[in-house]
Amino acid sequence: EETPALFTGDTLFIRGCGRFFEGTAQQMYDALIGTVAKEVPSKTLVYCGHEYTVGNLRFASAVEPENVAVSEKLAWALERRASGLFTIPSTIAEELSYNPFLRVEEPSLKRHLSLPDDARAVDVMPELRTRKNNF
């Protein structure tokens, strides 16, 4: 049986997501949470358009410092890049454990962003993207 693959271009990056140049936070939320997180099988390999993994993991560590999966994956990614190796692909299951843009419903992430626990996940998305833009 072949492993499914998802080629995400500039929408979903390993541990991150693209900027909202031509779309809205609602559209990104619908694409990432409504489609990718809920409909794509967890074993699916994710191939993105750029190698931004280390920077994205540093940001993920800043917004979810207590997420052990992030710190472990950052150490792995730093080692891979120091050896001249790629960090792509990932899997949907991995992304769900440490990509903050797929974790906008997590109370710990909302708290770190100084948002109330009952903040709508779709409202977390633009706050998170703004912080990433300025990181």
Accessible surface in RSA format (square Angstrom, percent):
REM  Atomic radii and reference values for relative SASA: ProtOr
REM  Chains: A
REM  Algorithm: Lee & Richards
REM  Probe-radius: 1.40
REM  Slices: 20
REM RES _ NUM      All-atoms   Total-Side   Main-Chain    Non-polar    All polar
REM                ABS   REL    ABS   REL    ABS   REL    ABS   REL    ABS   REL
RES GLU A   1   193.13 110.9 103.20  78.1  89.93 214.1  64.44 124.6 128.69 105.1
RES GLU A   2   160.69  92.3 142.92 108.1  17.77  42.3  60.96 117.9  99.73  81.4
RES THR A   3    72.64  51.7  50.98  51.7  21.66  51.6  17.80  23.9  54.83  82.9
RES PRO A   4    47.32  34.5  35.69  32.5  11.63  42.3  47.32  39.1   0.00   0.0
RES ALA A   5    51.05  46.9  20.46  31.6  30.59  69.6  20.46  28.8  30.59  81.0
RES LEU A   6    48.75  27.2  47.61  34.1   1.15   2.9  48.75  34.2   0.00   0.0
RES PHE A   7   151.24  75.7 124.12  76.9  27.12  70.6 124.12  75.3  27.12  77.6
RES THR A   8    17.66  12.6   5.17   5.2  12.49  29.8  13.09  17.6   4.57   6.9
RES GLY A   9    37.32  46.0   0.00   N/A  37.32  46.0  33.37  91.6   3.95   8.8
RES ASP A  10    91.28  63.9  77.36  77.0  13.92  32.9  32.74  77.1  58.53  58.4
RES THR A  11    57.56  40.9  56.49  57.3   1.07   2.6  23.95  32.2  33.62  50.8
RES LEU A  12     0.89   0.5   0.89   0.6   0.00   0.0   0.89   0.6   0.00   0.0
RES PHE A  13    12.52   6.3  12.52   7.8   0.00   0.0  12.52   7.6   0.00   0.0
RES ILE A  14     1.48   0.8   0.66   0.5   0.82   2.0   0.66   0.5   0.82   2.2
RES ARG A  15     1.83   0.8   1.11   0.6   0.72   1.7   0.00   0.0   1.83   1.1
RES GLY A  16     0.52   0.6   0.00   N/A   0.52   0.6   0.52   1.4   0.00   0.0
RES CYS A  17     6.10   4.6   0.00   0.0   6.10  14.3   0.00   0.0   6.10   6.6
RES GLY A  18     4.56   5.6   0.00   N/A   4.56   5.6   4.56  12.5   0.00   0.0
RES ARG A  19   119.96  50.4 103.10  52.6  16.86  40.1  16.09  22.0 103.87  62.9
RES PHE A  20    47.60  23.8  24.49  15.2  23.11  60.1  28.42  17.2  19.18  54.9
RES PHE A  21   170.87  85.5 136.19  84.4  34.68  90.2 140.71  85.3  30.16  86.3
RES GLU A  22   177.92 102.1 134.19 101.5  43.73 104.1  58.06 112.3 119.86  97.9
RES GLY A  23    33.30  41.1   0.00   N/A  33.30  41.1  18.32  50.3  14.98  33.6
RES THR A  24    76.86  54.7  70.78  71.8   6.08  14.5  72.91  97.9   3.95   6.0
RES ALA A  25    17.25  15.9  12.99  20.0   4.26   9.7  12.99  18.3   4.26  11.3
RES GLN A  26    84.91  47.5  82.77  60.5   2.14   5.1  45.66  97.2  39.26  29.8
RES GLN A  27   106.68  59.7 100.77  73.6   5.91  14.1  41.00  87.3  65.68  49.8
RES MET A  28    20.71  10.7  17.20  11.4   3.52   8.4  19.27  16.4   1.45   1.9
RES TYR A  29    39.70  18.5  39.70  22.6   0.00   0.0  20.37  15.3  19.33  23.8
RES ASP A  30    67.37  47.2  64.90  64.6   2.47   5.8  26.72  62.9  40.65  40.5
RES ALA A  31    38.66  35.5  31.73  49.0   6.93  15.8  37.23  52.4   1.43   3.8
RES LEU A  32     0.00   0.0   0.00   0.0   0.00   0.0   0.00   0.0   0.00   0.0
RES ILE A  33     6.40   3.6   6.40   4.8   0.00   0.0   6.40   4.6   0.00   0.0
RES GLY A  34    31.44  38.8   0.00   N/A  31.44  38.8  23.51  64.5   7.94  17.8
RES THR A  35    64.68  46.0  64.68  65.6   0.00   0.0  39.88  53.6  24.80  37.5
RES VAL A  36    14.64   9.6  14.64  13.2   0.00   0.0  14.64  12.7   0.00   0.0
RES ALA A  37    26.41  24.3   8.70  13.4  17.71  40.3   8.70  12.2  17.71  46.9
RES LYS A  38   135.85  66.3  98.61  60.5  37.25  88.7  85.48  76.9  50.37  53.7
RES GLU A  39   128.95  74.0  97.29  73.6  31.66  75.4  38.94  75.3  90.01  73.5
RES VAL A  40    28.86  19.0  20.47  18.5   8.39  20.2  21.67  18.8   7.19  19.5
RES PRO A  41    75.77  55.2  63.46  57.8  12.31  44.8  75.73  62.5   0.05   0.3
RES SER A  42    62.17  52.5  55.77  74.4   6.40  14.7  22.21  47.3  39.96  56.0
RES LYS A  43   104.95  51.2  96.44  59.2   8.52  20.3  76.90  69.2  28.05  29.9
RES THR A  44     2.86   2.0   2.86   2.9   0.00   0.0   2.73   3.7   0.13   0.2
RES LEU A  45    47.28  26.3  47.28  33.8   0.00   0.0  47.28  33.2   0.00   0.0
RES VAL A  46     0.00   0.0   0.00   0.0   0.00   0.0   0.00   0.0   0.00   0.0
RES TYR A  47    67.59  31.6  66.04  37.6   1.55   4.0  40.39  30.4  27.20  33.5
RES CYS A  48    18.34  13.9   0.71   0.8  17.63  41.4   0.89   2.3  17.45  18.8
RES GLY A  49    44.25  54.6   0.00   N/A  44.25  54.6  20.79  57.1  23.46  52.5
RES HIS A  50    77.04  42.1  69.74  48.5   7.30  18.7  48.45  49.9  28.59  33.3
RES GLU A  51    50.40  28.9  23.88  18.1  26.52  63.1  23.46  45.4  26.94  22.0
RES TYR A  52   110.87  51.8 103.07  58.6   7.79  20.3  78.74  59.2  32.12  39.6
RES THR A  53     0.88   0.6   0.21   0.2   0.67   1.6   0.00   0.0   0.88   1.3
RES VAL A  54    24.78  16.3  22.58  20.4   2.19   5.3  22.58  19.6   2.19   5.9
RES GLY A  55    34.69  42.8   0.00   N/A  34.69  42.8  29.07  79.8   5.62  12.6
RES ASN A  56     5.88   4.1   5.72   5.5   0.16   0.4   0.13   0.3   5.75   5.6
RES LEU A  57     0.00   0.0   0.00   0.0   0.00   0.0   0.00   0.0   0.00   0.0
RES ARG A  58   116.85  49.1 112.10  57.1   4.75  11.3  34.15  46.7  82.70  50.1
RES PHE A  59     3.02   1.5   3.02   1.9   0.00   0.0   3.02   1.8   0.00   0.0
RES ALA A  60     0.00   0.0   0.00   0.0   0.00   0.0   0.00   0.0   0.00   0.0
RES SER A  61    34.78  29.4  33.01  44.1   1.77   4.1   4.73  10.1  30.05  42.1
RES ALA A  62    43.32  39.8  25.90  40.0  17.42  39.6  37.21  52.4   6.11  16.2
RES VAL A  63     5.99   3.9   5.99   5.4   0.00   0.0   5.99   5.2   0.00   0.0
RES GLU A  64     2.07   1.2   1.68   1.3   0.39   0.9   0.36   0.7   1.71   1.4
RES PRO A  65    77.60  56.6  48.53  44.2  29.08 105.7  50.25  41.5  27.35 170.0
RES GLU A  66   108.71  62.4  83.49  63.2  25.22  60.0  70.92 137.2  37.79  30.9
RES ASN A  67    20.05  13.8  11.00  10.6   9.05  21.8  11.55  27.8   8.50   8.2
RES VAL A  68    97.10  63.9  92.45  83.7   4.65  11.2  93.92  81.6   3.18   8.6
RES ALA A  69    31.96  29.4  24.74  38.2   7.22  16.4  27.86  39.2   4.10  10.9
RES VAL A  70     1.20   0.8   1.20   1.1   0.00   0.0   1.20   1.0   0.00   0.0
RES SER A  71    61.62  52.1  53.66  71.6   7.96  18.3  42.22  89.9  19.39  27.2
RES GLU A  72   114.25  65.6 102.80  77.8  11.44  27.2  45.33  87.7  68.91  56.3
RES LYS A  73    33.15  16.2  31.69  19.4   1.46   3.5  11.80  10.6  21.35  22.7
RES LEU A  74    29.13  16.2  29.13  20.8   0.00   0.0  29.13  20.5   0.00   0.0
RES ALA A  75    62.29  57.3  52.38  80.8   9.91  22.5  57.31  80.7   4.98  13.2
RES TRP A  76    90.53  36.3  83.45  40.4   7.08  16.6  69.29  36.9  21.25  34.5
RES ALA A  77     0.00   0.0   0.00   0.0   0.00   0.0   0.00   0.0   0.00   0.0
RES LEU A  78    71.84  40.0  67.74  48.5   4.10  10.3  68.19  47.9   3.65   9.8
RES GLU A  79   126.85  72.8 119.39  90.3   7.46  17.8  38.69  74.8  88.15  72.0
RES ARG A  80    76.75  32.2  75.64  38.6   1.12   2.7  11.16  15.2  65.60  39.8
RES ARG A  81    95.26  40.0  80.92  41.2  14.34  34.2  19.00  26.0  76.26  46.2
RES ALA A  82    95.19  87.5  49.11  75.8  46.08 104.8  62.26  87.7  32.93  87.2
RES SER A  83    75.17  63.5  41.42  55.3  33.75  77.7  26.18  55.8  48.99  68.6
RES GLY A  84    61.86  76.3   0.00   N/A  61.86  76.3  33.25  91.3  28.61  64.1
RES LEU A  85    82.44  45.9  81.28  58.2   1.16   2.9  82.44  57.9   0.00   0.0
RES PHE A  86   137.56  68.8 135.95  84.2   1.61   4.2 135.95  82.4   1.61   4.6
RES THR A  87     1.72   1.2   0.00   0.0   1.72   4.1   1.69   2.3   0.03   0.1
RES ILE A  88    38.53  21.9  21.22  15.8  17.32  41.7  21.82  15.7  16.71  45.3
RES PRO A  89    53.67  39.1  37.44  34.1  16.23  59.0  37.44  30.9  16.23 100.9
RES SER A  90     1.59   1.3   0.00   0.0   1.59   3.7   1.59   3.4   0.00   0.0
RES THR A  91    30.60  21.8  30.60  31.0   0.00   0.0  28.12  37.8   2.48   3.8
RES ILE A  92     0.70   0.4   0.70   0.5   0.00   0.0   0.70   0.5   0.00   0.0
RES ALA A  93    49.63  45.6  39.90  61.6   9.73  22.1  42.55  59.9   7.07  18.7
RES GLU A  94    53.80  30.9  50.49  38.2   3.31   7.9  25.69  49.7  28.11  23.0
RES GLU A  95     0.00   0.0   0.00   0.0   0.00   0.0   0.00   0.0   0.00   0.0
RES LEU A  96    61.30  34.1  53.24  38.1   8.06  20.3  53.45  37.5   7.85  21.1
RES SER A  97    42.80  36.2  35.74  47.7   7.06  16.3  36.08  76.8   6.72   9.4
RES TYR A  98    10.24   4.8  10.24   5.8   0.00   0.0   9.94   7.5   0.30   0.4
RES ASN A  99     0.00   0.0   0.00   0.0   0.00   0.0   0.00   0.0   0.00   0.0
RES PRO A 100     0.02   0.0   0.02   0.0   0.00   0.0   0.02   0.0   0.00   0.0
RES PHE A 101     0.35   0.2   0.35   0.2   0.00   0.0   0.35   0.2   0.00   0.0
RES LEU A 102    12.11   6.7   0.00   0.0  12.11  30.4   0.00   0.0  12.11  32.6
RES ARG A 103    39.06  16.4  35.60  18.1   3.47   8.3   5.24   7.2  33.82  20.5
RES VAL A 104     0.21   0.1   0.00   0.0   0.21   0.5   0.00   0.0   0.21   0.6
RES GLU A 105    88.72  50.9  77.19  58.4  11.53  27.4  31.67  61.3  57.05  46.6
RES GLU A 106    63.60  36.5  63.38  47.9   0.23   0.5   1.05   2.0  62.55  51.1
RES PRO A 107    60.92  44.4  60.92  55.5   0.00   0.0  60.92  50.3   0.00   0.0
RES SER A 108    30.73  26.0  26.34  35.2   4.39  10.1  20.58  43.8  10.15  14.2
RES LEU A 109     0.00   0.0   0.00   0.0   0.00   0.0   0.00   0.0   0.00   0.0
RES LYS A 110    15.59   7.6  15.59   9.6   0.00   0.0   0.00   0.0  15.59  16.6
RES ARG A 111   134.40  56.4 118.52  60.4  15.88  37.8  61.64  84.2  72.76  44.1
RES HIS A 112    78.90  43.1  61.34  42.6  17.55  44.9  39.73  40.9  39.16  45.6
RES LEU A 113     2.68   1.5   0.00   0.0   2.68   6.7   0.00   0.0   2.68   7.2
RES SER A 114    98.85  83.5  64.26  85.8  34.60  79.7  41.62  88.6  57.23  80.2
RES LEU A 115    44.67  24.9  39.55  28.3   5.12  12.9  40.83  28.7   3.84  10.3
RES PRO A 116    82.13  59.9  69.36  63.2  12.77  46.4  81.38  67.2   0.75   4.7
RES ASP A 117    74.88  52.4  60.00  59.7  14.87  35.2  28.34  66.7  46.54  46.4
RES ASP A 118   125.25  87.7  95.81  95.4  29.44  69.6  49.32 116.1  75.93  75.7
RES ALA A 119    17.13  15.7   6.71  10.3  10.42  23.7  15.19  21.4   1.94   5.1
RES ARG A 120   150.03  63.0 141.43  72.1   8.60  20.5  72.30  98.8  77.74  47.1
RES ALA A 121    12.07  11.1   5.89   9.1   6.18  14.1   5.89   8.3   6.18  16.4
RES VAL A 122    16.83  11.1  14.13  12.8   2.70   6.5  14.13  12.3   2.70   7.3
RES ASP A 123    68.25  47.8  60.46  60.2   7.79  18.4  23.09  54.3  45.16  45.0
RES VAL A 124     0.00   0.0   0.00   0.0   0.00   0.0   0.00   0.0   0.00   0.0
RES MET A 125     0.00   0.0   0.00   0.0   0.00   0.0   0.00   0.0   0.00   0.0
RES PRO A 126    51.58  37.6  49.66  45.3   1.92   7.0  50.82  42.0   0.76   4.7
RES GLU A 127    56.18  32.3  52.55  39.8   3.63   8.7   9.78  18.9  46.40  37.9
RES LEU A 128     0.00   0.0   0.00   0.0   0.00   0.0   0.00   0.0   0.00   0.0
RES ARG A 129    15.51   6.5  15.51   7.9   0.00   0.0   4.88   6.7  10.63   6.4
RES THR A 130    70.74  50.3  70.41  71.4   0.33   0.8  44.27  59.5  26.46  40.0
RES ARG A 131    85.31  35.8  78.87  40.2   6.44  15.3  29.53  40.4  55.78  33.8
RES LYS A 132    41.72  20.4  35.81  22.0   5.91  14.1   4.45   4.0  37.27  39.7
RES ASN A 133    60.94  42.0  39.09  37.8  21.85  52.6   9.09  21.9  51.85  50.1
RES ASN A 134   120.22  82.9  84.15  81.3  36.07  86.9  32.47  78.1  87.75  84.8
RES PHE A 135   131.54  65.8  70.13  43.4  61.41 159.8  95.31  57.8  36.22 103.7
END  Absolute sums over single chains surface
CHAIN  1 A     7075.6       5606.8       1468.8       3978.8       3096.8
END  Absolute sums over all chains
TOTAL          7075.6       5606.8       1468.8       3978.8       3096.8
